Amino acid sequence: ISMILERDIERYLVKRVKDVGGVAYKFTSPSRRGVPDRLCVFPDGVSVFIECKAPKKKPTILQTHEIERLRNLGQQVFVVDSKELIDDIVDGL
C-alpha cells in the first residue's frame, strides 16, 4: 500500500481549486517562517490560506502560531491532511 505524502495532498488541492476556477498560489514569506503552504483565491472574492499535511500529521508549533495569527486577523485558515477534507472545503466555498 502506498503512503500518501504531503506533496500529493498539495497537488490535489491545486487541482481542485483550479477545477472550480480559482488559483492556489504557493505562499512563502521570506521574513516569516511557518506561514501556510497555499493562498487559495476563488471566484467571487473568496480567499483562504491552506496548510497541507500528510495524513495524520499536525502543524508544527511555529505553523500553529502563524495560523492563529492569521485567524486573529479575520482570515480563514484550514489545515488539510486528506483529499476528502479538501473536497469539503472547496465544495463549501
mmCIF file as gemmi writes it, N, C-alpha and C atoms, coordinates in Angstrom:
data_model
loop_
_atom_site.group_PDB
_atom_site.id
_atom_site.type_symbol
_atom_site.label_atom_id
_atom_site.label_alt_id
_atom_site.label_comp_id
_atom_site.label_asym_id
_atom_site.label_entity_id
_atom_site.label_seq_id
_atom_site.pdbx_PDB_ins_code
_atom_site.Cartn_x
_atom_site.Cartn_y
_atom_site.Cartn_z
_atom_site.occupancy
_atom_site.B_iso_or_equiv
_atom_site.pdbx_formal_charge
_atom_site.auth_seq_id
_atom_site.auth_asym_id
_atom_site.pdbx_PDB_model_num
ATOM 1 N N . ILE Axp A 1 ? 0.862 -1.192 0 1 0 ? 1 A 1
ATOM 2 C CA . ILE Axp A 1 ? 0 0 0 1 0 ? 1 A 1
ATOM 3 C C . ILE Axp A 1 ? 0.899 1.243 0 1 0 ? 1 A 1
ATOM 4 N N . SER Axp A 2 ? 0.589 2.168 -0.877 1 0 ? 2 A 1
ATOM 5 C CA . SER Axp A 2 ? 1.438 3.36 -0.981 1 0 ? 2 A 1
ATOM 6 C C . SER Axp A 2 ? 0.988 4.423 0.015 1 0 ? 2 A 1
ATOM 7 N N . MET Axp A 3 ? 1.965 5.104 0.585 1 0 ? 3 A 1
ATOM 8 C CA . MET Axp A 3 ? 1.667 6.182 1.522 1 0 ? 3 A 1
ATOM 9 C C . MET Axp A 3 ? 1.379 7.461 0.769 1 0 ? 3 A 1
ATOM 10 N N . ILE Axp A 4 ? 0.398 8.199 1.241 1 0 ? 4 A 1
ATOM 11 C CA . ILE Axp A 4 ? 0.099 9.497 0.66 1 0 ? 4 A 1
ATOM 12 C C . ILE Axp A 4 ? 1.031 10.509 1.333 1 0 ? 4 A 1
ATOM 13 N N . LEU Axp A 5 ? 1.705 11.292 0.521 1 0 ? 5 A 1
ATOM 14 C CA . LEU Axp A 5 ? 2.645 12.285 1.023 1 0 ? 5 A 1
ATOM 15 C C . LEU Axp A 5 ? 2.011 13.668 1.027 1 0 ? 5 A 1
ATOM 16 N N . GLU Axp A 6 ? 2.652 14.594 1.758 1 0 ? 6 A 1
ATOM 17 C CA . GLU Axp A 6 ? 2.157 15.966 1.793 1 0 ? 6 A 1
ATOM 18 C C . GLU Axp A 6 ? 2.061 16.546 0.39 1 0 ? 6 A 1
ATOM 19 N N . ARG Axp A 7 ? 3.043 16.255 -0.449 1 0 ? 7 A 1
ATOM 20 C CA . ARG Axp A 7 ? 3.017 16.821 -1.805 1 0 ? 7 A 1
ATOM 21 C C . ARG Axp A 7 ? 1.826 16.303 -2.614 1 0 ? 7 A 1
ATOM 22 N N . ASP Axp A 8 ? 1.38 15.067 -2.328 1 0 ? 8 A 1
ATOM 23 C CA . ASP Axp A 8 ? 0.197 14.526 -3.004 1 0 ? 8 A 1
ATOM 24 C C . ASP Axp A 8 ? -1.057 15.297 -2.591 1 0 ? 8 A 1
ATOM 25 N N . ILE Axp A 9 ? -1.149 15.598 -1.313 1 0 ? 9 A 1
ATOM 26 C CA . ILE Axp A 9 ? -2.272 16.389 -0.798 1 0 ? 9 A 1
ATOM 27 C C . ILE Axp A 9 ? -2.249 17.782 -1.435 1 0 ? 9 A 1
ATOM 28 N N . GLU Axp A 10 ? -1.053 18.371 -1.501 1 0 ? 10 A 1
ATOM 29 C CA . GLU Axp A 10 ? -0.924 19.726 -2.06 1 0 ? 10 A 1
ATOM 30 C C . GLU Axp A 10 ? -1.276 19.745 -3.548 1 0 ? 10 A 1
ATOM 31 N N . ARG Axp A 11 ? -0.831 18.756 -4.29 1 0 ? 11 A 1
ATOM 32 C CA . ARG Axp A 11 ? -1.17 18.674 -5.721 1 0 ? 11 A 1
ATOM 33 C C . ARG Axp A 11 ? -2.67 18.546 -5.93 1 0 ? 11 A 1
ATOM 34 N N . TYR Axp A 12 ? -3.31 17.733 -5.093 1 0 ? 12 A 1
ATOM 35 C CA . TYR Axp A 12 ? -4.759 17.558 -5.202 1 0 ? 12 A 1
ATOM 36 C C . TYR Axp A 12 ? -5.47 18.879 -4.912 1 0 ? 12 A 1
ATOM 37 N N . LEU Axp A 13 ? -4.999 19.609 -3.901 1 0 ? 13 A 1
ATOM 38 C CA . LEU Axp A 13 ? -5.571 20.921 -3.58 1 0 ? 13 A 1
ATOM 39 C C . LEU Axp A 13 ? -5.489 21.848 -4.779 1 0 ? 13 A 1
ATOM 40 N N . VAL Axp A 14 ? -4.311 21.942 -5.379 1 0 ? 14 A 1
ATOM 41 C CA . VAL Axp A 14 ? -4.108 22.828 -6.529 1 0 ? 14 A 1
ATOM 42 C C . VAL Axp A 14 ? -5.075 22.46 -7.656 1 0 ? 14 A 1
ATOM 43 N N . LYS Axp A 15 ? -5.222 21.169 -7.913 1 0 ? 15 A 1
ATOM 44 C CA . LYS Axp A 15 ? -6.119 20.708 -8.967 1 0 ? 15 A 1
ATOM 45 C C . LYS Axp A 15 ? -7.578 21.067 -8.669 1 0 ? 15 A 1
ATOM 46 N N . ARG Axp A 16 ? -8.017 20.819 -7.449 1 0 ? 16 A 1
ATOM 47 C CA . ARG Axp A 16 ? -9.416 21.093 -7.084 1 0 ? 16 A 1
ATOM 48 C C . ARG Axp A 16 ? -9.732 22.587 -7.149 1 0 ? 16 A 1
ATOM 49 N N . VAL Axp A 17 ? -8.801 23.415 -6.674 1 0 ? 17 A 1
ATOM 50 C CA . VAL Axp A 17 ? -9.02 24.863 -6.721 1 0 ? 17 A 1
ATOM 51 C C . VAL Axp A 17 ? -9.108 25.321 -8.178 1 0 ? 17 A 1
ATOM 52 N N . LYS Axp A 18 ? -8.208 24.814 -9.015 1 0 ? 18 A 1
ATOM 53 C CA . LYS Axp A 18 ? -8.219 25.158 -10.438 1 0 ? 18 A 1
ATOM 54 C C . LYS Axp A 18 ? -9.516 24.704 -11.109 1 0 ? 18 A 1
ATOM 55 N N . ASP Axp A 19 ? -9.992 23.516 -10.736 1 0 ? 19 A 1
ATOM 56 C CA . ASP Axp A 19 ? -11.214 22.963 -11.324 1 0 ? 19 A 1
ATOM 57 C C . ASP Axp A 19 ? -12.436 23.852 -11.1 1 0 ? 19 A 1
ATOM 58 N N . VAL Axp A 20 ? -12.451 24.603 -9.995 1 0 ? 20 A 1
ATOM 59 C CA . VAL Axp A 20 ? -13.593 25.483 -9.717 1 0 ? 20 A 1
ATOM 60 C C . VAL Axp A 20 ? -13.322 26.928 -10.142 1 0 ? 20 A 1
ATOM 61 N N . GLY Axp A 21 ? -12.228 27.136 -10.898 1 0 ? 21 A 1
ATOM 62 C CA . GLY Axp A 21 ? -11.952 28.465 -11.437 1 0 ? 21 A 1
ATOM 63 C C . GLY Axp A 21 ? -11.066 29.337 -10.577 1 0 ? 21 A 1
ATOM 64 N N . GLY Axp A 22 ? -10.437 28.755 -9.566 1 0 ? 22 A 1
ATOM 65 C CA . GLY Axp A 22 ? -9.581 29.535 -8.683 1 0 ? 22 A 1
ATOM 66 C C . GLY Axp A 22 ? -8.108 29.307 -8.949 1 0 ? 22 A 1
ATOM 67 N N . VAL Axp A 23 ? -7.286 29.93 -8.105 1 0 ? 23 A 1
ATOM 68 C CA . VAL Axp A 23 ? -5.835 29.81 -8.194 1 0 ? 23 A 1
ATOM 69 C C . VAL Axp A 23 ? -5.299 29.49 -6.798 1 0 ? 23 A 1
ATOM 70 N N . ALA Axp A 24 ? -4.407 28.506 -6.717 1 0 ? 24 A 1
ATOM 71 C CA . ALA Axp A 24 ? -3.784 28.135 -5.439 1 0 ? 24 A 1
ATOM 72 C C . ALA Axp A 24 ? -2.316 28.56 -5.488 1 0 ? 24 A 1
ATOM 73 N N . TYR Axp A 25 ? -2.055 29.772 -5.036 1 0 ? 25 A 1
ATOM 74 C CA . TYR Axp A 25 ? -0.693 30.302 -5.051 1 0 ? 25 A 1
ATOM 75 C C . TYR Axp A 25 ? 0.162 29.602 -4 1 0 ? 25 A 1
ATOM 76 N N . LYS Axp A 26 ? 1.382 29.235 -4.383 1 0 ? 26 A 1
ATOM 77 C CA . LYS Axp A 26 ? 2.358 28.76 -3.409 1 0 ? 26 A 1
ATOM 78 C C . LYS Axp A 26 ? 2.733 29.981 -2.586 1 0 ? 26 A 1
ATOM 79 N N . PHE Axp A 27 ? 2.595 29.88 -1.272 1 0 ? 27 A 1
ATOM 80 C CA . PHE Axp A 27 ? 2.762 31.048 -0.421 1 0 ? 27 A 1
ATOM 81 C C . PHE Axp A 27 ? 3.994 30.886 0.446 1 0 ? 27 A 1
ATOM 82 N N . THR Axp A 28 ? 4.947 31.785 0.273 1 0 ? 28 A 1
ATOM 83 C CA . THR Axp A 28 ? 6.106 31.832 1.153 1 0 ? 28 A 1
ATOM 84 C C . THR Axp A 28 ? 6.325 33.279 1.563 1 0 ? 28 A 1
ATOM 85 N N . SER Axp A 29 ? 6.862 33.462 2.727 1 0 ? 29 A 1
ATOM 86 C CA . SER Axp A 29 ? 7.17 34.791 3.221 1 0 ? 29 A 1
ATOM 87 C C . SER Axp A 29 ? 8.632 34.792 3.655 1 0 ? 29 A 1
ATOM 88 N N . PRO Axp A 30 ? 9.495 35.47 2.893 1 0 ? 30 A 1
ATOM 89 C CA . PRO Axp A 30 ? 10.928 35.446 3.199 1 0 ? 30 A 1
ATOM 90 C C . PRO Axp A 30 ? 11.278 35.856 4.638 1 0 ? 30 A 1
ATOM 91 N N . SER Axp A 31 ? 10.471 36.753 5.205 1 0 ? 31 A 1
ATOM 92 C CA . SER Axp A 31 ? 10.809 37.246 6.544 1 0 ? 31 A 1
ATOM 93 C C . SER Axp A 31 ? 10.049 36.532 7.659 1 0 ? 31 A 1
ATOM 94 N N . ARG Axp A 32 ? 9.195 35.572 7.292 1 0 ? 32 A 1
ATOM 95 C CA . ARG Axp A 32 ? 8.399 34.907 8.318 1 0 ? 32 A 1
ATOM 96 C C . ARG Axp A 32 ? 8.254 33.429 8.007 1 0 ? 32 A 1
ATOM 97 N N . ARG Axp A 33 ? 8.769 32.595 8.901 1 0 ? 33 A 1
ATOM 98 C CA . ARG Axp A 33 ? 8.657 31.155 8.726 1 0 ? 33 A 1
ATOM 99 C C . ARG Axp A 33 ? 7.332 30.659 9.303 1 0 ? 33 A 1
ATOM 100 N N . GLY Axp A 34 ? 6.875 29.505 8.816 1 0 ? 34 A 1
ATOM 101 C CA . GLY Axp A 34 ? 5.683 28.888 9.389 1 0 ? 34 A 1
ATOM 102 C C . GLY Axp A 34 ? 4.369 29.298 8.758 1 0 ? 34 A 1
ATOM 103 N N . VAL Axp A 35 ? 4.422 30.111 7.698 1 0 ? 35 A 1
ATOM 104 C CA . VAL Axp A 35 ? 3.171 30.526 7.053 1 0 ? 35 A 1
ATOM 105 C C . VAL Axp A 35 ? 2.546 29.341 6.309 1 0 ? 35 A 1
ATOM 106 N N . PRO Axp A 36 ? 1.218 29.371 6.099 1 0 ? 36 A 1
ATOM 107 C CA . PRO Axp A 36 ? 0.566 28.268 5.39 1 0 ? 36 A 1
ATOM 108 C C . PRO Axp A 36 ? 1.139 28.068 3.978 1 0 ? 36 A 1
ATOM 109 N N . ASP Axp A 37 ? 0.997 26.83 3.456 1 0 ? 37 A 1
ATOM 110 C CA . ASP Axp A 37 ? 1.56 26.462 2.156 1 0 ? 37 A 1
ATOM 111 C C . ASP Axp A 37 ? 0.946 27.21 0.977 1 0 ? 37 A 1
ATOM 112 N N . ARG Axp A 38 ? -0.361 27.408 1.017 1 0 ? 38 A 1
ATOM 113 C CA . ARG Axp A 38 ? -1.068 27.941 -0.141 1 0 ? 38 A 1
ATOM 114 C C . ARG Axp A 38 ? -2.01 29.071 0.237 1 0 ? 38 A 1
ATOM 115 N N . LEU Axp A 39 ? -2.089 30.057 -0.664 1 0 ? 39 A 1
ATOM 116 C CA . LEU Axp A 39 ? -3.1 31.104 -0.606 1 0 ? 39 A 1
ATOM 117 C C . LEU Axp A 39 ? -4.033 30.805 -1.77 1 0 ? 39 A 1
ATOM 118 N N . CYS Axp A 40 ? -5.242 30.364 -1.458 1 0 ? 40 A 1
ATOM 119 C CA . CYS Axp A 40 ? -6.194 29.945 -2.487 1 0 ? 40 A 1
ATOM 120 C C . CYS Axp A 40 ? -7.208 31.049 -2.726 1 0 ? 40 A 1
ATOM 121 N N . VAL Axp A 41 ? -7.265 31.496 -3.976 1 0 ? 41 A 1
ATOM 122 C CA . VAL Axp A 41 ? -8.153 32.586 -4.377 1 0 ? 41 A 1
ATOM 123 C C . VAL Axp A 41 ? -9.236 31.988 -5.264 1 0 ? 41 A 1
ATOM 124 N N . PHE Axp A 42 ? -10.481 32.147 -4.823 1 0 ? 42 A 1
ATOM 125 C CA . PHE Axp A 42 ? -11.629 31.588 -5.519 1 0 ? 42 A 1
ATOM 126 C C . PHE Axp A 42 ? -12.429 32.689 -6.202 1 0 ? 42 A 1
ATOM 127 N N . PRO Axp A 43 ? -13.264 32.305 -7.174 1 0 ? 43 A 1
ATOM 128 C CA . PRO Axp A 43 ? -14.168 33.293 -7.768 1 0 ? 43 A 1
ATOM 129 C C . PRO Axp A 43 ? -15.036 33.942 -6.678 1 0 ? 43 A 1
ATOM 130 N N . ASP Axp A 44 ? -15.57 35.094 -6.975 1 0 ? 44 A 1
ATOM 131 C CA . ASP Axp A 44 ? -16.451 35.843 -6.06 1 0 ? 44 A 1
ATOM 132 C C . ASP Axp A 44 ? -15.712 36.446 -4.877 1 0 ? 44 A 1
ATOM 133 N N . GLY Axp A 45 ? -14.388 36.617 -5.003 1 0 ? 45 A 1
ATOM 134 C CA . GLY Axp A 45 ? -13.648 37.349 -3.984 1 0 ? 45 A 1
ATOM 135 C C . GLY Axp A 45 ? -13.337 36.593 -2.705 1 0 ? 45 A 1
ATOM 136 N N . VAL Axp A 46 ? -13.415 35.279 -2.726 1 0 ? 46 A 1
ATOM 137 C CA . VAL Axp A 46 ? -13.117 34.477 -1.538 1 0 ? 46 A 1
ATOM 138 C C . VAL Axp A 46 ? -11.663 34.016 -1.597 1 0 ? 46 A 1
ATOM 139 N N . SER Axp A 47 ? -10.918 34.281 -0.524 1 0 ? 47 A 1
ATOM 140 C CA . SER Axp A 47 ? -9.532 33.832 -0.419 1 0 ? 47 A 1
ATOM 141 C C . SER Axp A 47 ? -9.33 33.158 0.93 1 0 ? 47 A 1
ATOM 142 N N . VAL Axp A 48 ? -8.6 32.04 0.928 1 0 ? 48 A 1
ATOM 143 C CA . VAL Axp A 48 ? -8.311 31.314 2.167 1 0 ? 48 A 1
ATOM 144 C C . VAL Axp A 48 ? -6.865 30.832 2.149 1 0 ? 48 A 1
ATOM 145 N N . PHE Axp A 49 ? -6.293 30.686 3.33 1 0 ? 49 A 1
ATOM 146 C CA . PHE Axp A 49 ? -4.968 30.095 3.471 1 0 ? 49 A 1
ATOM 147 C C . PHE Axp A 49 ? -5.151 28.622 3.798 1 0 ? 49 A 1
ATOM 148 N N . ILE Axp A 50 ? -4.302 27.774 3.205 1 0 ? 50 A 1
ATOM 149 C CA . ILE Axp A 50 ? -4.382 26.349 3.484 1 0 ? 50 A 1
ATOM 150 C C . ILE Axp A 50 ? -2.996 25.775 3.748 1 0 ? 50 A 1
ATOM 151 N N . GLU Axp A 51 ? -2.885 25.093 4.876 1 0 ? 51 A 1
ATOM 152 C CA . GLU Axp A 51 ? -1.672 24.368 5.242 1 0 ? 51 A 1
ATOM 153 C C . GLU Axp A 51 ? -1.91 22.894 4.933 1 0 ? 51 A 1
ATOM 154 N N . CYS Axp A 52 ? -1.077 22.325 4.08 1 0 ? 52 A 1
ATOM 155 C CA . CYS Axp A 52 ? -1.195 20.923 3.697 1 0 ? 52 A 1
ATOM 156 C C . CYS Axp A 52 ? -0.292 20.062 4.583 1 0 ? 52 A 1
ATOM 157 N N . LYS Axp A 53 ? -0.809 18.914 4.97 1 0 ? 53 A 1
ATOM 158 C CA . LYS Axp A 53 ? -0.065 17.964 5.796 1 0 ? 53 A 1
ATOM 159 C C . LYS Axp A 53 ? -0.275 16.563 5.254 1 0 ? 53 A 1
ATOM 160 N N . ALA Axp A 54 ? 0.681 15.693 5.503 1 0 ? 54 A 1
ATOM 161 C CA . ALA Axp A 54 ? 0.489 14.277 5.207 1 0 ? 54 A 1
ATOM 162 C C . ALA Axp A 54 ? -0.603 13.761 6.154 1 0 ? 54 A 1
ATOM 163 N N . PRO Axp A 55 ? -1.295 12.691 5.779 1 0 ? 55 A 1
ATOM 164 C CA . PRO Axp A 55 ? -2.355 12.166 6.65 1 0 ? 55 A 1
ATOM 165 C C . PRO Axp A 55 ? -1.873 11.942 8.08 1 0 ? 55 A 1
ATOM 166 N N . LYS Axp A 56 ? -2.687 12.403 9.011 1 0 ? 56 A 1
ATOM 167 C CA . LYS Axp A 56 ? -2.454 12.262 10.462 1 0 ? 56 A 1
ATOM 168 C C . LYS Axp A 56 ? -1.332 13.135 11.014 1 0 ? 56 A 1
ATOM 169 N N . LYS Axp A 57 ? -0.712 13.966 10.168 1 0 ? 57 A 1
ATOM 170 C CA . LYS Axp A 57 ? 0.339 14.871 10.651 1 0 ? 57 A 1
ATOM 171 C C . LYS Axp A 57 ? -0.297 16.184 11.095 1 0 ? 57 A 1
ATOM 172 N N . LYS Axp A 58 ? 0.325 16.831 12.065 1 0 ? 58 A 1
ATOM 173 C CA . LYS Axp A 58 ? -0.181 18.082 12.62 1 0 ? 58 A 1
ATOM 174 C C . LYS Axp A 58 ? 0.804 19.212 12.332 1 0 ? 58 A 1
ATOM 175 N N . PRO Axp A 59 ? 0.31 20.462 12.316 1 0 ? 59 A 1
ATOM 176 C CA . PRO Axp A 59 ? 1.217 21.598 12.129 1 0 ? 59 A 1
ATOM 177 C C . PRO Axp A 59 ? 2.233 21.689 13.266 1 0 ? 59 A 1
ATOM 178 N N . THR Axp A 60 ? 3.4 22.239 12.933 1 0 ? 60 A 1
ATOM 179 C CA . THR Axp A 60 ? 4.419 22.478 13.951 1 0 ? 60 A 1
ATOM 180 C C . THR Axp A 60 ? 3.958 23.601 14.873 1 0 ? 60 A 1
ATOM 181 N N . ILE Axp A 61 ? 4.659 23.784 15.963 1 0 ? 61 A 1
ATOM 182 C CA . ILE Axp A 61 ? 4.34 24.878 16.887 1 0 ? 61 A 1
ATOM 183 C C . ILE Axp A 61 ? 4.408 26.216 16.161 1 0 ? 61 A 1
ATOM 184 N N . LEU Axp A 62 ? 5.444 26.407 15.345 1 0 ? 62 A 1
ATOM 185 C CA . LEU Axp A 62 ? 5.595 27.655 14.594 1 0 ? 62 A 1
ATOM 186 C C . LEU Axp A 62 ? 4.427 27.846 13.614 1 0 ? 62 A 1
ATOM 187 N N . GLN Axp A 63 ? 4.045 26.786 12.907 1 0 ? 63 A 1
ATOM 188 C CA . GLN Axp A 63 ? 2.917 26.877 11.978 1 0 ? 63 A 1
ATOM 189 C C . GLN Axp A 63 ? 1.615 27.173 12.721 1 0 ? 63 A 1
ATOM 190 N N . THR Axp A 64 ? 1.428 26.537 13.853 1 0 ? 64 A 1
ATOM 191 C CA . THR Axp A 64 ? 0.227 26.774 14.662 1 0 ? 64 A 1
ATOM 192 C C . THR Axp A 64 ? 0.144 28.236 15.089 1 0 ? 64 A 1
ATOM 193 N N . HIS Axp A 65 ? 1.276 28.805 15.477 1 0 ? 65 A 1
ATOM 194 C CA . HIS Axp A 65 ? 1.329 30.218 15.871 1 0 ? 65 A 1
ATOM 195 C C . HIS Axp A 65 ? 0.924 31.124 14.699 1 0 ? 65 A 1
ATOM 196 N N . GLU Axp A 66 ? 1.448 30.836 13.513 1 0 ? 66 A 1
ATOM 197 C CA . GLU Axp A 66 ? 1.125 31.657 12.339 1 0 ? 66 A 1
ATOM 198 C C . GLU Axp A 66 ? -0.341 31.496 11.926 1 0 ? 66 A 1
ATOM 199 N N . ILE Axp A 67 ? -0.857 30.279 12.018 1 0 ? 67 A 1
ATOM 200 C CA . ILE Axp A 67 ? -2.274 30.045 11.697 1 0 ? 67 A 1
ATOM 201 C C . ILE Axp A 67 ? -3.155 30.861 12.639 1 0 ? 67 A 1
ATOM 202 N N . GLU Axp A 68 ? -2.836 30.837 13.925 1 0 ? 68 A 1
ATOM 203 C CA . GLU Axp A 68 ? -3.619 31.612 14.898 1 0 ? 68 A 1
ATOM 204 C C . GLU Axp A 68 ? -3.496 33.113 14.642 1 0 ? 68 A 1
ATOM 205 N N . ARG Axp A 69 ? -2.308 33.569 14.273 1 0 ? 69 A 1
ATOM 206 C CA . ARG Axp A 69 ? -2.106 34.986 13.958 1 0 ? 69 A 1
ATOM 207 C C . ARG Axp A 69 ? -3.028 35.406 12.813 1 0 ? 69 A 1
ATOM 208 N N . LEU Axp A 70 ? -3.057 34.602 11.753 1 0 ? 70 A 1
ATOM 209 C CA . LEU Axp A 70 ? -3.909 34.912 10.611 1 0 ? 70 A 1
ATOM 210 C C . LEU Axp A 70 ? -5.391 34.868 10.976 1 0 ? 70 A 1
ATOM 211 N N . ARG Axp A 71 ? -5.768 33.854 11.747 1 0 ? 71 A 1
ATOM 212 C CA . ARG Axp A 71 ? -7.175 33.759 12.176 1 0 ? 71 A 1
ATOM 213 C C . ARG Axp A 71 ? -7.572 34.95 13.042 1 0 ? 71 A 1
ATOM 214 N N . ASN Axp A 72 ? -6.666 35.4 13.895 1 0 ? 72 A 1
ATOM 215 C CA . ASN Axp A 72 ? -6.941 36.574 14.736 1 0 ? 72 A 1
ATOM 216 C C . ASN Axp A 72 ? -7.093 37.842 13.912 1 0 ? 72 A 1
ATOM 217 N N . LEU Axp A 73 ? -6.559 37.82 12.692 1 0 ? 73 A 1
ATOM 218 C CA . LEU Axp A 73 ? -6.72 38.946 11.771 1 0 ? 73 A 1
ATOM 219 C C . LEU Axp A 73 ? -7.961 38.776 10.886 1 0 ? 73 A 1
ATOM 220 N N . GLY Axp A 74 ? -8.768 37.771 11.193 1 0 ? 74 A 1
ATOM 221 C CA . GLY Axp A 74 ? -10.015 37.571 10.471 1 0 ? 74 A 1
ATOM 222 C C . GLY Axp A 74 ? -9.909 36.739 9.207 1 0 ? 74 A 1
ATOM 223 N N . GLN Axp A 75 ? -8.777 36.065 9.013 1 0 ? 75 A 1
ATOM 224 C CA . GLN Axp A 75 ? -8.583 35.253 7.81 1 0 ? 75 A 1
ATOM 225 C C . GLN Axp A 75 ? -9.07 33.821 8.041 1 0 ? 75 A 1
ATOM 226 N N . GLN Axp A 76 ? -9.556 33.198 6.967 1 0 ? 76 A 1
ATOM 227 C CA . GLN Axp A 76 ? -9.916 31.783 7.021 1 0 ? 76 A 1
ATOM 228 C C . GLN Axp A 76 ? -8.651 30.975 6.749 1 0 ? 76 A 1
ATOM 229 N N . VAL Axp A 77 ? -8.313 30.085 7.661 1 0 ? 77 A 1
ATOM 230 C CA . VAL Axp A 77 ? -7.136 29.226 7.512 1 0 ? 77 A 1
ATOM 231 C C . VAL Axp A 77 ? -7.566 27.793 7.789 1 0 ? 77 A 1
ATOM 232 N N . PHE Axp A 78 ? -7.228 26.894 6.872 1 0 ? 78 A 1
ATOM 233 C CA . PHE Axp A 78 ? -7.563 25.486 7.016 1 0 ? 78 A 1
ATOM 234 C C . PHE Axp A 78 ? -6.289 24.653 7.025 1 0 ? 78 A 1
ATOM 235 N N . VAL Axp A 79 ? -6.307 23.567 7.78 1 0 ? 79 A 1
ATOM 236 C CA . VAL Axp A 79 ? -5.234 22.581 7.755 1 0 ? 79 A 1
ATOM 237 C C . VAL Axp A 79 ? -5.852 21.316 7.162 1 0 ? 79 A 1
ATOM 238 N N . VAL Axp A 80 ? -5.263 20.815 6.061 1 0 ? 80 A 1
ATOM 239 C CA . VAL Axp A 80 ? -5.828 19.647 5.382 1 0 ? 80 A 1
ATOM 240 C C . VAL Axp A 80 ? -4.814 18.509 5.359 1 0 ? 80 A 1
ATOM 241 N N . ASP Axp A 81 ? -5.329 17.297 5.602 1 0 ? 81 A 1
ATOM 242 C CA . ASP Axp A 81 ? -4.46 16.12 5.552 1 0 ? 81 A 1
ATOM 243 C C . ASP Axp A 81 ? -5.122 14.979 4.774 1 0 ? 81 A 1
ATOM 244 N N . SER Axp A 82 ? -6.177 15.32 4.003 1 0 ? 82 A 1
ATOM 245 C CA . SER Axp A 82 ? -6.846 14.297 3.192 1 0 ? 82 A 1
ATOM 246 C C . SER Axp A 82 ? -7.533 14.941 1.991 1 0 ? 82 A 1
ATOM 247 N N . LYS Axp A 83 ? -7.7 14.155 0.952 1 0 ? 83 A 1
ATOM 248 C CA . LYS Axp A 83 ? -8.416 14.625 -0.232 1 0 ? 83 A 1
ATOM 249 C C . LYS Axp A 83 ? -9.874 14.914 0.108 1 0 ? 83 A 1
ATOM 250 N N . GLU Axp A 84 ? -10.444 14.13 1.001 1 0 ? 84 A 1
ATOM 251 C CA . GLU Axp A 84 ? -11.841 14.333 1.397 1 0 ? 84 A 1
ATOM 252 C C . GLU Axp A 84 ? -12.034 15.684 2.079 1 0 ? 84 A 1
ATOM 253 N N . LEU Axp A 85 ? -11.097 16.058 2.91 1 0 ? 85 A 1
ATOM 254 C CA . LEU Axp A 85 ? -11.185 17.354 3.596 1 0 ? 85 A 1
ATOM 255 C C . LEU Axp A 85 ? -11.053 18.491 2.586 1 0 ? 85 A 1
ATOM 256 N N . ILE Axp A 86 ? -10.169 18.333 1.607 1 0 ? 86 A 1
ATOM 257 C CA . ILE Axp A 86 ? -10.04 19.344 0.546 1 0 ? 86 A 1
ATOM 258 C C . ILE Axp A 86 ? -11.356 19.476 -0.202 1 0 ? 86 A 1
ATOM 259 N N . ASP Axp A 87 ? -11.969 18.332 -0.558 1 0 ? 87 A 1
ATOM 260 C CA . ASP Axp A 87 ? -13.254 18.38 -1.249 1 0 ? 87 A 1
ATOM 261 C C . ASP Axp A 87 ? -14.3 19.118 -0.431 1 0 ? 87 A 1
ATOM 262 N N . ASP Axp A 88 ? -14.363 18.846 0.868 1 0 ? 88 A 1
ATOM 263 C CA . ASP Axp A 88 ? -15.328 19.509 1.743 1 0 ? 88 A 1
ATOM 264 C C . ASP Axp A 88 ? -15.129 21.022 1.734 1 0 ? 88 A 1
ATOM 265 N N . ILE Axp A 89 ? -13.89 21.47 1.824 1 0 ? 89 A 1
ATOM 266 C CA . ILE Axp A 89 ? -13.599 22.905 1.877 1 0 ? 89 A 1
ATOM 267 C C . ILE Axp A 89 ? -13.913 23.567 0.54 1 0 ? 89 A 1
ATOM 268 N N . VAL Axp A 90 ? -13.399 22.996 -0.547 1 0 ? 90 A 1
ATOM 269 C CA . VAL Axp A 90 ? -13.605 23.589 -1.874 1 0 ? 90 A 1
ATOM 270 C C . VAL Axp A 90 ? -15.097 23.608 -2.222 1 0 ? 90 A 1
ATOM 271 N N . ASP Axp A 91 ? -15.793 22.509 -1.975 1 0 ? 91 A 1
ATOM 272 C CA . ASP Axp A 91 ? -17.224 22.459 -2.28 1 0 ? 91 A 1
ATOM 273 C C . ASP Axp A 91 ? -18.015 23.4 -1.395 1 0 ? 91 A 1
ATOM 274 N N . GLY Axp A 92 ? -17.536 23.638 -0.173 1 0 ? 92 A 1
ATOM 275 C CA . GLY Axp A 92 ? -18.222 24.522 0.755 1 0 ? 92 A 1
ATOM 276 C C . GLY Axp A 92 ? -18.032 26.005 0.471 1 0 ? 92 A 1
ATOM 277 N N . LEU Axp A 93 ? -17.009 26.331 -0.287 1 0 ? 93 A 1
ATOM 278 C CA . LEU Axp A 93 ? -16.755 27.731 -0.623 1 0 ? 93 A 1
ATOM 279 C C . LEU Axp A 93 ? -17.458 28.08 -1.92 1 0 ? 93 A 1
